[in-house]
Amino acid sequence: MSRTRALDAAILASALLAIAGSSWALAAPALVFACKPLATVLILARAWPVGGWRVASRVQRFVLAGLLLSLVGDVALLWPKQGFLPGLVAFLLAHLCYIGAFTRRVRFAARPLAFACYAVVAFGVLAVLWPHVRGALRVPVLAYVVALAAMASQAAVLWLVARGDPGVAQAARGEAGAAQVERGGAAAAARLVAIGGALFLCSDALLAINRFAVPLPAASLWILATYWSAQWCIARWSNAAPTPAAP
């Protein structure tokens, strides 16, 4: 079994154990405390380039920083009340790192339609949450939703540009000196990160609605499954996509 397949299997096992530990049927906090950070650590290991930080491209370094900040957020949120605000800040910074990674490939907001669509989604989420968010949390929650929507929008921009520009889909050489990729490889990688951005927004919207508005059935399953799927997509993209010229 290759290193990536072994890591994927370990990520899946850790995620399933964390989800099971969070469920009302099992309710095993020790399992959650062990496996929730472990799943993110394993995704970080999957994104880690051969040769380490020294040979990583700028894109990879942004993604690695985002995953490290996500790990900080995961640990903070193990204490939902005391750790909520530190976790929120850690994930906000993680989204800024991901935006930094995505804009190394394509100019920020190069496809305004993606930003317009996600702005509508973000407005809808805020409309549901706003009556339930009180006092000092309103500003950080607003800032977080803006950063999250911008991250998902820029991820979609990557895909729209790759799909619409034949040059992006041709074989290219990445920042770290990646070898030739077959035609269509860049578009496939960009589609993967667009899915990751959408899943991240879905996960955080579910988490916020469950926390502030109304308890959701099987909340841990949907929140954590979409969260780790999003992180996995971003991690895989960081090592898979070539570097096109920004339009």
DOBAMI-524476 format. One record per residue (C-alpha): x, y, z; residue in three letters. Coordinates in steps of 0.02 Angstrom, whole numbers, plus 50000, padded with zeros to 5 digits. Last residue first. Layout:
BEGIN
XYZALA
...
END
This chain:
BEGIN
497205177449204PRO
498455169849325ALA
499735158749240ALA
499455140749282PRO
500325131749424THR
500075112949419PRO
498815104649534ALA
499075088449628ALA
500025092349788ASN
498935106549851SER
497385098249777TRP
497555083249894ARG
497605094450047ALA
496125104949987ILE
495065089449951CYS
495555081450118TRP
495085097350212GLN
493375097650130ALA
493055079150162SER
493595082050342TRP
492305095750366TYR
490895087250268THR
491005071650375ALA
491235081650535LEU
489685092450514ILE
488555078950441TRP
488955065450569LEU
489085077350717SER
487345084450682ALA
486435067650680ALA
484795077350693PRO
485055096250699LEU
484845106950854PRO
484105124050809VAL
484825141650795ALA
486505145150876PHE
487475128950890ARG
486615117950760ASN
486455132550640ILE
488295136750664ALA
488895118850641LEU
487795116350487LEU
488455132450410ALA
490225127150453ASP
490055110450366SER
489185117650212CYS
490505131150193LEU
491875118150205PHE
490975106850081LEU
490875120849953ALA
492725124849972GLY
493205106549955GLY
492125104349800ILE
493035119049721ALA
494685111149775VAL
494255095049682LEU
493665104449527ARG
495345113149523ALA
496245096449526ALA
495175089849383ALA
495455105849283ALA
497335104549311ALA
497365086549253GLY
496385089949095GLY
497875087448981ARG
499135076049063GLU
500335082249196VAL
502175085649166GLN
503325084749316ALA
503205095849470ALA
504615108449493GLY
504005115349659ALA
503055129349574GLU
502185117249455GLY
502645113349273ARG
501255112349148ALA
500335099849040ALA
498785107648966GLN
497195110949063ALA
497675128649107VAL
497995132748926GLY
496245127348878PRO
495515141048990ASP
493675138849035GLY
493775123749148ARG
495345129649235ALA
494625147149261VAL
492975140549327LEU
493875128149440TRP
495025140949518LEU
493575153149536VAL
492635139949637ALA
494065139449761ALA
494025158449763GLN
492185158049809SER
492425145149946ALA
493795155650025MET
492785171650007ALA
491275163350088ALA
492335157550235LEU
493145174550257ALA
491455183450255VAL
490685170650373VAL
492145172750492TYR
492055191650495ALA
490185190850534LEU
490475178150673VAL
491895188650744PRO
490795204450744VAL
489235196150816ARG
490095186750957LEU
490225201951070ALA
488355203751093GLY
487205189651036ARG
487035177650892VAL
485275170250885HIS
484415183650780PRO
485915183550662TRP
485995164950626LEU
484645162350495VAL
484975178750404ALA
486845175350418LEU
486645158750326VAL
485605167050190GLY
486855181150170PHE
488255168450153ALA
487295159150017VAL
486955175249921VAL
488775180349939ALA
489245163049875TYR
488335166349712CYS
489065183849692ALA
490825177749727PHE
490675164249594ALA
489965177049472LEU
491475188349499PRO
492655176349407ARG
494415183149433ALA
493925186349614ALA
495745185349673PHE
496945181649529ARG
497245163149499VAL
498625151249557ARG
499445160549701ARG
497685166849738THR
497155149449790PHE
498555147649918ALA
498255164749995GLY
496385160950003ILE
496855145050094TYR
497895154950217CYS
496455167150245LEU
495325152150277HIS
496545145750409ALA
496555162950492LEU
494665161950509LEU
494865144050573PHE
496015149650713ALA
494895164450757VAL
493355153350770LEU
494305140850876GLY
494875154550995PRO
493035160451005LEU
492305143051032PHE
493615136451152GLY
492795140751318GLN
491065134851264LYS
491405120251146PRO
492935113151236TRP
493525100951102LEU
493315116550996LEU
495045122751043ALA
495855106650982VAL
494985107550814ASP
495425125950797GLY
497265122750828VAL
497165108750699LEU
496355120850578SER
497815132650606LEU
499005118650558LEU
497945114650406LEU
497965132650348GLY
499845133650373ALA
500045117850268LEU
498935125450133VAL
499935141650129PHE
501555131650124ARG
500905120949982GLN
500475136049877VAL
502165143749912ARG
502985127849851SER
503725115549976ALA
505575111249963VAL
506065117450136ARG
504405112450215TRP
504715093950191GLY
505665083750062GLY
504135074250005VAL
502735086650024PRO
501595087150177TRP
499795086950117ALA
499515069050174ARG
500345072850340ALA
499155087450365LEU
497705075750327ILE
498415064050460LEU
498535078250587VAL
496725082750546THR
496135065050583ALA
497195064550741LEU
496395080450810PRO
494685071950808LYS
495325054750854CYS
495995056751030ALA
494795069551105PHE
493335061351014VAL
493765044051080LEU
493935050951256ALA
492235059351240PRO
491345042651205ALA
489495046251177ALA
489085029651093LEU
487255031451041ALA
487225050451056TRP
488585051650924SER
490205060950955SER
491235045150982GLY
490555038050819ALA
491065053850727ILE
492805053150803ALA
492965034650761LEU
492385037650582LEU
493625051950560ALA
495065041750630SER
494675027050514ALA
494475038150361LEU
496095047450396ILE
497015030850424ALA
496385023850259ALA
496885039850169ASP
498585039350252LEU
498875021450194ALA
498305026050019ARG
499475041050017THR
500975030950078ARG
500695017149951SER
500005000050000MET
END
